[in-house]
Amino acid sequence: MEIAPGAHHFRRALTIDEQRALADRCRALMDGPVPAYVPIVRGGGTMHVRMLCLGRHWNAQTYQYESTRTDYDGLPAPPLPPEFQALARDIAGRAGMSLDPDLCILNFYEADGRMGLHQDKDEGPVSIAAGIPVVSVSVGDTARFLFGGLKRRDPVEAMSLCSGDAFVFGGPARLRYHGVSRITPHTAPPELGFSGRFNVTFRQSDEACRALS
Ligand SMILES: O=C(O)CCC(=O)C(=O)O
């Protein structure tokens, strides 16, 4: 469903088996040798998610991507698995867009997890000007997702992102503000056997744009 020009919400884009496989992979990565952590942003605030970046690390102090986590433990960002890239390409294609992701941010939200309204604008001017989309996939508890306009104070639309949903925003929607105001606990499909919410977003950097041109 296109909810605004360039913004698409796909309900249950993933089957329950695909959701389980994605959650298992996210958990293994987040508890792996380069573990997820709770970032502290440059204003000093603590984020309300556990985060792990793949491909390159998004530095919460400089708001830039880098190869090692210089704002935390100096470890290198793990590579982006090919099956994650394939998933993101496939979902972007369903929205009629093209994405060759080299960046991925995994977030895990506990029951009290949230994320303030923000723009995704650190992937580079070329990628953003081209409207290359961000592809977001969610598994687990339902989130109240806020989707605003191009200015922070523009009105926001609230929608539920449920387990298996995908959300794509590119083209004229690429810089729209968005965030998560709350998680509804105990809404994950019981077959998944966990509570909390994984959200995976895929992005394409200017370096990846240049490598393709
Ligand atoms: O969890 C979500 O649905 C949104 C995540 C997000 O906005 C981000 O990672 O930049």
The ligand as an ORCA input file, in Angstrom:
! r2SCAN-3c Opt
* xyz 0 1
  O      12.162      0.778     14.260
  C      11.685      1.374     13.316
  O      10.641      1.039     12.760
  C      12.388      2.615     12.796
  C      13.889      2.527     12.898
  C      14.548      3.779     12.420
  O      13.917      4.784     12.248
  C      15.983      3.813     12.189
  O      16.696      2.815     12.416
  O      16.476      4.878     11.735
*
